Amino acid sequence: MIDTILFDLDGTIIDTNELIIKSFIHVLEDHTQAPFTREQIIPKMGLTLEQQMQIFSGVEDVTHFVQAYRTYNDVVHDEMVQPFPQVLEVIEALHHKGIAMGVVTTKNRPGTLKVLEMFGLMKYMKSIVTVIDVEYPKPHPEPVLKALKELGSDPRKTLMVGDSPVDIQAANAAGVWSAGVSWSLKGEEVLREYNPNYILHSMNDLYPLVEQE
């Protein structure tokens, strides 16, 4: 029986997809020769911001790019983010069922805490592991293992839910159950290539997973 659920944040429980894409396009249009498109950006979503900027810009030191991204992102953030359908109701219900929950993300800590507070989710997350809390971010298992340690959870009773291949890879490497979400911009077929244990077609699909023996 699953008694612990770890959630990725962006693209999984919080819809920041258009915010992220718009922020990348805005920053890169002034610093790269050719404009970037949604189709180029989406496959790299889930990596750290620094990794994505290095890929898109072709340079190693992306400090300026990262700062410009975060400045623009902060300005338009609140008007462009919202929880995915059923997220608030399901997480509250899971809490009342006694399920331990946490967030494991490649987002920075200030941005993570901001959006969790914004939608009243902070009180449910007993472990929050961000990109600055680990040496090796997802797809390495370290972030998942850190959350397990903080929660005192058994990996055999833990589920990691995410919208990106790196979420599934980190979960599988850490020895926990993995679930991809069908609302991922990458598409269900791409996620299935990484062998998740489950695919969620709605947040309600979590209920039978925590109830089965």
N, C-alpha and C positions, 0 to 999 in steps of 0.2 A: 504493500500500500504506500502511495506517495504521501509523505507528511511535510515535505519542504518543496517550495517552488521558487526558482530563481528566474527573474525576468531580465531580458535585455530591455533597454529603454526606447531609444529612437527607432521608430518603424515597427515596434512590437506592441507596446502598450500606449505609447504616445505618438500621435501622428505629427511628426516633424519633417516628413518627407519633402514637402514643397518648400519649407523654410531652408532646409539643407541645400537642396538643388539651387534655389534662388540665390542663396548666399555664395555658393561656389561660382555660379555664372557671373554674379556681380563682381566678385574679386578678380576672377581670372580674365575677364574681358579687357581689363586695362593692362594686363601683364603677360599675356601670351599672344602669339602671332595669329592664331586661328581661334574663333569662338568655340567654347565647349557647349555640348548639347546634353540634354537629359540622358540620352542613351549612352554617352560616354561616362557620365558621373555615377549613374545607378549601380553598375557592377562593382564599384569600389566602395560603396557605402557599407559601413560596418567596420572598416579599418579605422585606425586612429586618424585624427585630423591631420597630424603631421605627415603620416604615411600617404594619405590621399594628396596632400599638397605637393609632396615630393614627386609623386607619379605624374600629376597634372602639369607641374611647372618644369620638371626636368632638372631642378637644382636641389642641392643637399640642404642648404640653410634656408628654411622656409619661415623663419621668425616673422618677417614682414607680412607674408601671406596669411599666416595664422592670426596675427593681430588684426589685420584688415577684415578677415572673415568674422572674427568674434565681435568686432566693433559694429559691423553691419548687422550681424545676427542679433545682437542685443537690441538694436533699434526696432526691428520688425518682429521680434520673437513673439510677444504676447498676442498679436493679432493673427498669427499664423499657426499656432499649435493647439491641439485638442486631443483628448483621449480617443482611442479607437472605440467603436461601439461595444457596449457591455463591460468595458474594462472596470469602471468604477464600481458597478454593481457586483461583478464577479469577485473582485479583490476583497470587497467588504464581506461578501458571503464566505469566501475562503478563510478569512480571518476569524469569523465566528465559528467556523468548523474546526478551528485550532491548527490550521496549516501555517507553518512558519514560512515567511517570504522575505526575499531580498532582491536587490537590483545588481546586476553585473553588466557594466557598460564600458565602452571605449570613449565615452563622453568625459569631459573634465568634471571635477567635483562641484564647482560653483553652479555650472549649468544644470547638472543633475539635481542638485538640491532645490534649485529654483523651480524647475518644472514639477518636481514631486510635491513641493509646497503649494504650488499654483493650483493643483487639482486635488489636494487633500490626501495624497497617497503616502506622505512621509510616515505617518503614524503606523502604517502597516508593514513597513520595510525595516526589518530588524538587522539587516546587513546591507550596506551600500558600498560596493567596490567599483571605483572609477579608474580611469586610465592612470591617474597620478598615484594610485594606491598600490601599484604593482610594478615589478621590474619588467615583466613580460606580459603584454596585453593579449587578449584573445586574438588568434586561435590557440595560443598557449593555454594550458589548463590552470595556470597560476591564479587567475582571477576567480575561477569557480572554486578551486581548492581553498582559497582565502575565505570566501563566503561560507563554505562548509564548516571551516574551522570556527569562524565567528558565531555561527548558528548552532554549532555542536551537532550537526546533522549527519546522518548516514548516507553516503553517496548512493547506496542501493535503494534508498527511499526518497531520492531527490530528483526533481525534473528541472531542466534548464529550457526556457522558452525563448526563441529568438526568430528574427526575420532574415538573418544573414548566414551564409556558410560558416563564418568564423564562430558564430554561436554554437552551431552543431559540432564543429570540430573541437572547440574547447570543452563542451559537455562530454563528448565521446572520449576525449583524452583524459578527462578527470574521472571517468567511470560512473557518471550519472546518466539518467535517462535524458533524452533530447527530444524536443518538439519544435518543428518549424511552423510558422504561421502562414496560412495561404494568402493573407493580404500583403505579404512581402512584395515590394516593387520588383524584386528579382524574379518572382514567379515560383509557383510550387514545384515545377519540373526541375528548376535549378537547385532548389533545396533538397529535393529527393536524391540528387546525385551524391550528396554527402551522408546519406544513410541515417536520417533521423529516425528515432523509434516511433514518433507520431507526427502527424500533420494536423494542426488545429484549423478548422474552417470557421470557427467562431470561438470567442472566449468561453462560451458555455460548454465547449468540449472538454474543459478542464474538470468539470464536475465528475464525470464517470471515472476519470483517472485517479482522483483522490478517494473514490469510494470503493474501487475494486481491490480485492485482496491479492 
